[in-house]
Amino acid sequence: MQAAINYQQIADKIILDVKNGVLKPGERLLPQREFAYIHEIAPSTASRVYAELVKRGVAIGEVGRGTYIRAFDSVPPELGEPAKEPINMQLNFSVLSEQAEEMSKVLVPMLRKDVLETSLKPVSVVQDAKSRADMAEFLSRSSWKVNPDHILYTGGGRQGLTAAMVAVASIGERIGVEYLTYTVVKGIAARLGITLVPVDMDEGGLCLKSLRKIHKKTPLKAIYIQPSLHNPLGVSMDDQRRKDVAKFVIDENIYAIDDAVYAYLASDKPFVTYAPEHTIYVDSLSKRLSPSLGFGMLVVPEQLKEKCIASLRTGGWTTSSISFELCQRMITSGAVNRMSELRYKDAKNRQKLAKNILKDLLIHADPRSYHLWMELPNPWRAEEFSAAAAERGVALSPASLFAVEPASAPNAVRLALAPPRINQLKKGLKIVRDLALFKN
């Protein structure tokens, strides 16, 4: 019992050193035997200290290379607030000059007394038939006609994902995910007590062979996927891959959570069209308009509708009435589609700029995407590189943030191209390029 207390106390002290800046992101911890000798503890206790740091998300261990202090895109509460970097290539949201004018056109009429009174009433998960019909028209594609009765409203994409995971899996059950995935999903699963199982990927996205093998060994309850413009890799499944994965979930009678938050930038046929009775479609306006609006939507199969409604209500994962009124008006006025088209052009221009500046480095990107994936040349490590970039005024994300198993993360970083103004983006990309190519 005493040994257990000791190793946790030592881990606590290291975490405090990280918080106070004594240990910095990317810094390598001593080899375990040397650490044990200095602290006068057994090597096995040192091993438990390092394992505890990895477990708490403070460090990342790499076989044969040691244990390093992690860089963070979202610092755990016990470490305090993340540093505000002057060039943000980490949090992937865009602010276009035209969007304030578009939003003001909708906001001004909402200040009328009668409209404001309506927008102050409680908002429900299902709302009214007219709003659902408008939303169904907004979401529908030539290949997918959305049933208004299957639409639910949420407080955003994250809330929608949380409700979907609650609906398809219980504590201790397993959901398969791409081995690199949206980092927030890892936190959601941990808090829900759901185990995420990493599935291999190839250049076409989720690897079906790996998925079959994992499910055969220990059955999954569901899979969480990003079929279009995957975050962080930027890859998109082609139609055949979508069909194959959809056939798998149908044959195995499990569910897919289809994260379509970036899909507005693509013209791909939605995954949900291939398995509508086995798919929860998740979308939001956070990327199209602003993350501050807190507005998202689910399209759910009939058999999961009540479960999703219950999880949204009991979790408090609903939107506010003012956000609902504003966003519905933005949708019906055509403002959301206009902003989406502007963002599509903006993303292409930013990718073109990045491709030109980073042409001597190994990058992977879809020209429609607002982010890119960059493999690092030797001798750089992703954590070390992220820390060095931060010191030069650029915030970016190491691969470990997205890896379901951080210790096996590739040696790469994700660059978010959306947040900086163009002149700042150009400056940030040049800093990244020079740092990657000319390490002293």
Residue pairs with C-beta under 8 A, 6 or more apart in sequence:
3 42
3 45
3 48
6 41
6 45
7 41
7 45
7 48
7 49
7 52
8 52
10 39
10 41
10 45
10 49
11 49
11 52
11 53
11 56
14 23
14 29
14 49
14 53
14 58
15 53
15 56
15 58
15 78
15 79
17 23
18 24
18 58
18 69
18 79
19 78
19 79
19 80
23 29
23 69
24 69
24 387
25 69
25 70
25 71
25 72
25 383
25 386
25 387
25 390
26 68
26 69
26 71
26 381
26 383
26 384
26 385
26 386
26 387
26 388
27 68
27 69
27 387
28 66
28 67
28 68
29 35
29 50
29 53
29 59
29 66
29 67
29 68
29 69
30 38
31 66
32 43
32 46
32 47
32 50
32 67
33 43
33 46
35 46
35 49
35 50
36 42
36 43
36 45
36 46
39 46
41 49
50 59
50 61
50 67
53 59
53 67
54 60
54 61
54 67
54 406
54 407
56 76
57 70
57 76
58 69
58 70
58 76
58 79
59 67
59 68
59 69
59 70
60 67
60 68
60 70
60 383
60 400
60 406
60 407
60 409
61 67
61 68
61 407
62 68
62 381
62 407
63 407
65 381
68 381
68 383
68 384
69 383
70 383
70 398
70 400
70 401
70 406
71 383
71 386
71 387
71 390
71 397
71 398
71 401
72 79
72 82
72 401
73 82
73 90
73 91
73 183
73 395
73 397
73 401
74 82
74 183
74 184
75 81
75 82
83 390
83 395
85 390
85 393
85 394
85 395
86 393
86 424
87 393
87 394
87 395
87 420
87 424
87 425
87 427
87 428
87 431
88 395
88 416
88 419
88 420
89 394
89 395
89 396
89 415
89 416
89 417
89 419
89 420
89 425
89 428
89 432
90 395
90 396
90 397
90 416
90 419
91 416
91 419
92 231
92 287
92 370
92 371
92 416
92 417
92 418
92 419
93 286
93 287
93 290
93 291
93 418
93 419
94 287
94 343
94 346
94 347
94 370
94 418
94 419
95 290
95 419
96 339
96 342
96 343
96 346
98 338
98 339
98 342
99 289
99 290
99 339
102 330
102 335
102 338
102 339
103 289
103 326
103 330
103 335
105 333
105 335
106 326
106 329
106 330
106 333
106 335
107 326
109 115
109 329
110 116
110 119
110 322
110 325
110 326
110 329
115 325
118 325
119 321
119 322
119 324
119 325
119 326
120 321
120 322
121 321
122 321
123 153
123 318
123 319
123 320
123 321
123 324
124 153
124 318
125 152
125 153
125 154
125 309
125 312
125 313
125 318
126 132
126 151
126 152
126 153
126 309
127 153
127 324
129 148
131 324
131 328
132 148
132 149
132 151
133 148
134 328
134 331
134 332
135 146
135 148
135 151
135 297
135 328
135 331
136 145
136 146
136 147
136 148
136 151
138 331
138 336
138 337
139 146
139 151
139 283
139 297
139 299
140 146
141 269
141 270
143 269
143 270
143 273
144 269
144 270
144 272
144 273
146 299
147 299
150 299
150 300
150 301
150 302
150 305
151 297
151 298
151 299
152 297
152 298
152 299
152 300
152 305
152 308
152 309
152 312
153 295
153 296
153 297
153 298
153 318
153 319
153 324
154 160
154 163
154 284
154 295
154 296
154 297
154 298
154 312
154 317
154 318
154 319
155 294
155 295
155 296
155 317
155 318
155 319
155 320
155 323
156 284
156 286
156 291
156 293
156 294
156 295
156 296
156 319
157 259
157 261
157 282
157 283
157 284
157 286
157 296
158 184
158 188
158 296
159 296
159 312
159 315
159 317
159 318
160 282
160 283
160 284
160 296
160 297
160 298
160 317
161 184
161 185
161 188
161 224
161 257
161 259
161 282
162 188
162 192
162 311
162 315
162 317
163 298
163 308
163 311
163 312
163 315
163 317
164 257
164 280
164 282
164 298
164 300
164 308
165 175
165 188
165 189
165 192
165 194
165 222
165 224
165 257
166 192
166 307
166 311
166 315
167 280
167 300
167 304
167 307
167 308
167 311
168 175
168 221
168 222
168 255
168 257
168 280
168 304
169 175
169 192
169 194
169 221
169 222
170 194
170 221
171 192
171 193
171 194
172 193
172 194
172 195
173 194
173 195
173 221
174 194
174 195
174 196
174 197
174 218
174 219
174 220
174 221
175 189
175 194
175 195
175 196
175 197
175 220
175 221
175 222
175 223
175 224
175 257
176 196
176 197
176 198
176 199
176 211
176 214
176 215
176 220
176 222
176 223
176 224
177 185
177 196
177 197
177 198
177 199
177 223
177 224
177 225
177 404
178 198
178 199
178 201
178 205
178 206
178 225
178 226
178 230
179 198
179 199
179 200
179 201
179 403
179 404
179 405
179 408
180 201
180 230
180 232
180 233
180 399
180 402
180 403
180 404
180 409
180 410
181 196
181 224
181 226
181 231
181 402
181 404
182 226
182 231
182 259
182 402
183 397
183 401
183 402
185 196
185 224
186 196
186 404
189 195
189 196
196 224
196 404
197 214
197 218
197 220
197 404
198 403
198 404
198 405
199 206
199 207
199 210
199 211
199 214
199 223
200 207
200 209
200 210
201 207
201 233
201 235
203 235
204 235
204 237
204 238
204 241
205 225
205 227
205 230
205 235
205 236
205 237
205 241
206 223
206 225
206 237
206 241
206 245
208 241
208 244
208 245
208 248
211 223
211 245
211 248
212 248
214 220
215 248
215 252
215 254
219 252
219 254
220 252
220 254
221 254
221 255
222 254
222 255
222 256
222 257
223 245
223 249
223 254
223 255
223 256
223 257
224 256
224 257
224 259
225 237
225 245
225 256
225 257
225 258
225 259
225 271
226 259
226 262
227 236
227 237
227 242
227 258
227 260
227 263
227 268
227 270
227 271
228 236
228 237
228 260
228 262
228 263
228 265
228 266
228 268
229 235
229 236
229 262
229 263
229 265
229 266
229 366
229 368
229 369
230 236
231 262
231 371
231 402
231 414
232 371
232 373
232 397
232 399
232 402
232 414
233 364
233 373
234 364
234 365
234 366
234 369
234 371
234 372
234 373
235 364
235 366
236 266
236 268
236 366
237 245
237 268
237 271
239 268
239 269
242 269
242 271
242 274
243 274
245 256
245 271
246 256
246 271
246 274
246 275
246 278
246 279
247 274
247 275
249 255
249 256
249 275
249 278
249 279
250 275
250 277
250 278
253 278
254 278
255 278
255 279
255 280
255 304
256 271
256 272
256 275
256 278
256 279
256 280
257 279
257 280
257 282
258 270
258 271
258 272
258 279
258 280
258 281
258 282
259 282
260 270
260 281
260 282
260 283
261 282
261 283
261 284
261 286
261 287
262 287
262 369
262 370
263 270
263 283
264 287
264 288
264 340
264 343
265 340
265 343
265 344
265 347
265 368
265 369
265 370
266 366
266 368
270 281
271 279
272 279
272 281
272 299
276 301
277 301
277 302
277 303
278 301
279 301
280 298
280 299
280 300
280 301
280 304
280 308
281 298
281 299
281 300
282 296
282 298
283 296
283 297
283 298
283 299
284 295
284 296
284 297
285 293
285 295
285 296
285 327
285 330
285 336
286 293
286 295
286 296
287 343
287 370
288 336
288 339
288 340
288 343
289 327
289 330
289 336
289 339
293 323
293 326
293 327
294 319
294 320
294 323
295 319
295 323
295 324
295 326
295 327
296 319
298 308
300 308
311 317
312 318
319 327
327 336
330 336
343 370
344 368
346 418
347 367
347 368
347 369
347 370
347 417
347 418
348 367
348 368
350 370
350 417
350 418
350 422
350 425
351 365
351 366
351 367
351 368
351 369
351 372
351 417
352 367
353 422
353 425
353 426
353 429
354 363
354 365
354 372
354 415
354 417
354 425
354 429
355 363
355 365
357 426
357 429
357 430
357 433
358 372
358 374
358 429
358 432
358 433
360 433
360 437
361 374
361 375
361 377
361 433
361 436
361 437
362 374
362 375
362 377
363 372
363 373
363 374
363 375
364 372
364 373
364 374
364 375
365 371
365 372
365 373
370 416
370 417
370 418
371 414
371 415
371 416
371 417
371 418
372 414
372 415
372 417
373 412
373 413
373 414
373 415
374 412
374 413
374 414
374 415
374 432
374 436
375 410
375 411
375 412
376 382
376 385
376 411
376 412
376 413
376 436
377 436
377 437
379 439
380 411
380 436
380 439
381 411
382 398
382 399
382 400
382 409
382 410
382 411
382 412
382 413
383 398
383 400
385 398
385 413
385 435
385 436
386 396
386 397
386 398
386 413
388 435
389 395
389 396
389 431
389 432
389 435
392 431
392 435
393 428
393 431
394 428
394 431
394 432
396 413
396 414
396 415
396 416
396 432
397 413
397 414
397 416
398 409
398 412
398 413
399 409
399 410
399 411
399 412
399 413
399 414
400 406
400 409
401 414
402 409
402 414
403 409
403 410
415 429
415 432
417 425
420 428
